[in-house]
């Protein structure tokens, strides 16, 4: 069941006071000082670390040109890889606030959790802030891909991390559109069909590793019907699905659920692992309950 975090009226008033202070000026020089400078160019690839009383978890993600910011967990110290976190819009304005939401995969217990986020864009490469539940976060710019961004072409395999019943998807990619954009179609090998697009932002710039993702699924047993979110290319097999083989991996992240596709070409190190050790993991809350 979703867990909703309701802020006390007093805290809401405090947040409203801070917002008025930011807009109108104040003797609260510390808060104002943290919100000077910018705007910064934050569109790109980032690495998120969330820290709370239960420890720290981290994972990669993307902020697109509209400020949509989505990340997924890769750390296994708190066993919930594939959980996702969506932040309020981060457009490059020095200070930002709003509601952040994390989503749990079916294996980590499902559900979602929301908190108020207060953040500061320190530079083009550094973002930090706090959650209303007492946790903190930091983001640093990331370069997940070695080499240039290129569209996938031909046959690829894929998995969705954290599903209770793992399936190897067979996908076909066709380059098309602006820059390294591409469309794809395929099946989970059972009764669900999928098609969609990865639209690269930034035109023909080969180092803009940001894709706006749209998918439609149809059939029986599909994990969703429509999916929208963000994607990026990486040189890392974050979930160990492909035996950490060298190559280019394509990731997509839903902005409204814990649905992360890892897309890859099977490497020589190991065949894709349909369960990747799920039976040995314990269930946990989204992002370890830090969100």
C-alpha positions in Angstrom: 0.0 0.0 0.0 1.3 3.5 -0.7 2.7 5.4 2.3 1.7 9.0 2.4 3.7 11.6 4.4 1.4 14.4 5.7 3.3 17.5 6.8 2.0 19.1 10.1 0.4 22.5 9.6 3.2 24.2 11.6 5.8 22.9 9.1 3.7 23.9 6.2 3.6 27.4 7.6 7.4 27.4 8.0 7.9 26.3 4.4 5.5 29.0 3.2 7.4 31.6 5.3 10.7 30.5 3.7 9.2 30.8 0.2 8.0 34.3 0.9 11.4 35.1 2.4 13.2 33.9 -0.8 10.9 36.0 -3.0 10.9 39.2 -1.0 14.3 39.3 0.7 15.1 38.8 4.3 17.7 39.0 7.1 17.9 35.2 6.9 21.3 35.6 5.0 22.2 31.9 5.3 19.1 30.8 3.3 19.4 33.6 0.8 23.1 33.0 0.3 22.4 29.4 -0.5 20.0 30.5 -3.2 22.3 33.0 -5.0 24.0 32.4 -8.3 22.8 30.5 -11.3 20.9 29.5 -13.2 23.0 26.5 -13.9 22.9 24.0 -16.8 21.8 20.7 -15.0 20.5 18.7 -18.0 22.5 15.5 -18.2 23.5 12.4 -16.3 23.8 12.4 -12.5 24.6 10.0 -9.6 22.3 10.3 -6.6 23.1 9.3 -3.0 20.4 9.3 -0.4 21.4 9.2 3.3 19.2 8.5 6.3 19.2 6.8 9.6 19.3 3.4 7.9 22.4 4.2 5.9 23.1 5.4 2.3 21.9 4.1 -1.1 22.8 5.4 -4.5 22.1 5.0 -8.2 22.3 6.8 -11.5 19.8 8.9 -13.3 19.0 11.8 -15.6 17.8 15.4 -15.4 16.3 16.4 -18.8 15.9 19.8 -20.3 12.5 20.3 -18.7 13.8 19.6 -15.2 12.4 16.0 -14.9 14.8 14.2 -12.6 14.5 10.4 -12.3 17.0 7.9 -10.7 17.1 4.2 -9.9 18.8 2.3 -7.1 21.7 0.0 -7.9 23.3 -0.6 -4.5 22.7 -4.1 -2.9 23.8 -3.2 0.6 20.1 -2.4 1.2 18.6 -5.0 -1.2 16.2 -3.0 -3.4 17.9 -2.5 -6.8 15.5 -1.2 -9.4 13.6 1.0 -6.9 13.2 4.5 -8.4 13.1 8.1 -7.1 11.6 11.1 -8.9 12.5 14.6 -7.7 10.6 17.8 -8.1 11.6 19.8 -11.2 15.3 20.7 -11.2 15.6 23.4 -13.9 18.9 25.0 -12.8 17.4 27.6 -10.6 19.6 27.7 -7.5 17.0 26.7 -5.0 14.1 24.3 -5.7 11.4 22.5 -3.6 8.4 20.3 -4.1 7.4 16.7 -3.6 9.7 13.8 -4.3 8.4 10.3 -4.7 10.1 6.9 -4.6 8.6 3.7 -6.0 9.4 0.1 -4.9 9.7 -2.8 -7.3 7.3 -5.8 -6.8 10.3 -7.7 -5.3 11.1 -4.9 -2.8 7.5 -4.8 -1.6 6.0 -2.3 -4.1 4.2 0.8 -3.1 5.5 4.4 -3.0 6.6 7.0 -0.5 6.5 10.8 -0.8 8.3 13.6 1.0 8.9 17.3 0.6 12.3 18.1 -0.9 14.3 21.2 -0.4 17.3 21.4 -2.7 20.2 23.7 -3.8 21.9 23.6 -7.2 25.5 24.4 -6.1 27.0 24.3 -9.6 26.7 22.6 -13.0 28.1 19.5 -11.3 26.7 19.5 -7.8 23.2 19.4 -6.2 22.4 18.8 -2.6 19.4 19.1 -0.2 17.2 17.5 2.4 13.9 15.7 2.7 11.2 16.5 5.2 11.7 13.2 7.0 15.2 14.2 8.0 17.2 12.4 5.2 19.6 14.2 3.0 20.7 13.8 -0.6 23.5 14.7 -2.9 23.9 14.5 -6.7 27.1 14.8 -8.7 27.4 14.9 -12.5 28.1 11.5 -14.0 29.6 10.2 -17.2 28.2 6.6 -17.5 29.1 6.1 -21.1 32.6 5.6 -22.5 32.6 7.1 -26.1 29.8 8.8 -28.0 26.1 8.2 -27.8 24.9 6.1 -30.8 21.5 4.7 -31.6 20.9 0.9 -31.2 20.2 -1.1 -34.3 19.1 -4.7 -34.6 18.2 -7.3 -31.9 18.8 -6.8 -28.2 17.8 -8.5 -24.9 16.3 -6.7 -21.9 15.1 -7.3 -18.4 13.0 -5.3 -15.9 14.8 -5.3 -12.6 12.9 -6.3 -9.5 9.9 -8.2 -11.1 8.6 -11.2 -9.2 8.6 -13.2 -12.4 11.7 -12.4 -14.4 11.4 -12.4 -18.2 14.0 -12.0 -21.0 12.6 -9.5 -23.4 13.5 -9.7 -27.1 13.6 -6.3 -28.7 14.4 -4.9 -32.1 15.7 -1.3 -32.4 15.5 0.9 -35.5 17.4 4.2 -35.6 15.3 7.2 -36.7 14.5 10.7 -35.9 16.8 13.4 -34.5 20.3 12.6 -33.6 20.6 9.2 -31.9 16.9 8.7 -31.5 15.4 5.2 -32.1 12.2 3.2 -32.1 11.8 -0.4 -30.9 9.3 -3.2 -30.7 9.4 -6.7 -29.2 7.9 -9.2 -26.7 8.6 -10.8 -23.3 8.6 -14.2 -25.0 5.3 -15.0 -23.5 2.1 -12.9 -23.9 3.1 -9.2 -23.7 4.1 -7.0 -26.6 5.9 -3.7 -26.4 6.8 -0.8 -28.7 8.2 2.6 -28.1 10.7 5.4 -28.7 13.9 6.8 -27.3 14.1 10.4 -28.4 17.5 12.0 -27.9 17.5 15.5 -26.6 20.0 18.0 -27.9 19.8 17.3 -31.7 22.9 15.7 -33.2 25.2 16.4 -30.3 26.9 13.0 -29.8 27.6 13.6 -26.1 24.1 14.5 -25.0 23.2 11.3 -23.2 19.5 12.1 -22.5 16.6 10.3 -24.0 12.9 11.0 -23.5 11.2 7.6 -23.4 7.7 6.5 -24.3 6.4 2.9 -24.4 3.1 1.1 -25.0 2.5 -2.5 -23.8 -0.3 -4.8 -24.8 -1.3 -8.4 -24.1 -1.6 -10.5 -21.0 0.6 -10.1 -17.9 2.3 -6.9 -18.9 3.9 -4.9 -16.1 2.2 -1.7 -17.3 0.1 -0.4 -20.2 1.9 2.9 -21.0 5.3 4.1 -19.7 6.9 7.5 -20.0 10.2 8.6 -18.5 13.9 9.1 -19.2 16.7 7.0 -20.6 20.5 7.0 -21.0 23.3 4.9 -22.4 26.0 3.4 -20.1 29.1 1.2 -20.3 28.0 -0.5 -17.0 25.9 -3.6 -16.4 24.4 -2.0 -13.2 22.3 -5.0 -12.3 24.8 -7.7 -13.2 22.3 -9.2 -15.6 24.9 -9.7 -18.4 27.8 -10.9 -16.3 29.3 -7.4 -16.3 30.3 -7.9 -19.9 31.8 -4.9 -21.7 29.5 -3.2 -24.1 26.8 -0.5 -24.4 23.8 -0.7 -22.2 20.6 1.3 -22.6 18.5 2.1 -19.6 14.9 3.4 -19.3 13.3 4.7 -16.2 9.6 5.3 -15.6 8.8 8.6 -14.0 5.7 7.1 -12.2 6.7 3.6 -11.2 9.6 1.3 -10.4 10.0 0.0 -13.9 13.6 0.1 -15.1 14.6 -1.7 -18.3 18.2 -2.8 -18.8 18.8 -3.4 -22.5 21.9 -5.1 -23.8 23.6 -7.5 -26.2 24.5 -10.8 -24.5 28.2 -10.9 -23.7 30.6 -13.8 -23.5 31.0 -13.6 -19.7 27.6 -15.1 -18.8 24.2 -15.8 -20.1 21.5 -13.4 -18.9 20.4 -14.4 -15.4 16.6 -14.5 -15.1 16.5 -14.2 -11.3 20.0 -12.7 -10.5 19.8 -13.9 -7.0 16.4 -12.6 -6.1 15.7 -15.6 -3.8 18.5 -14.5 -1.5 17.3 -10.9 -1.1 15.0 -9.7 1.5 12.2 -7.3 0.7 12.6 -3.7 1.7 10.8 -0.3 1.3 11.5 2.0 -1.6 15.0 3.4 -1.4 15.4 1.7 1.9 12.7 3.8 3.5 14.9 6.9 3.2 12.4 8.6 0.9 
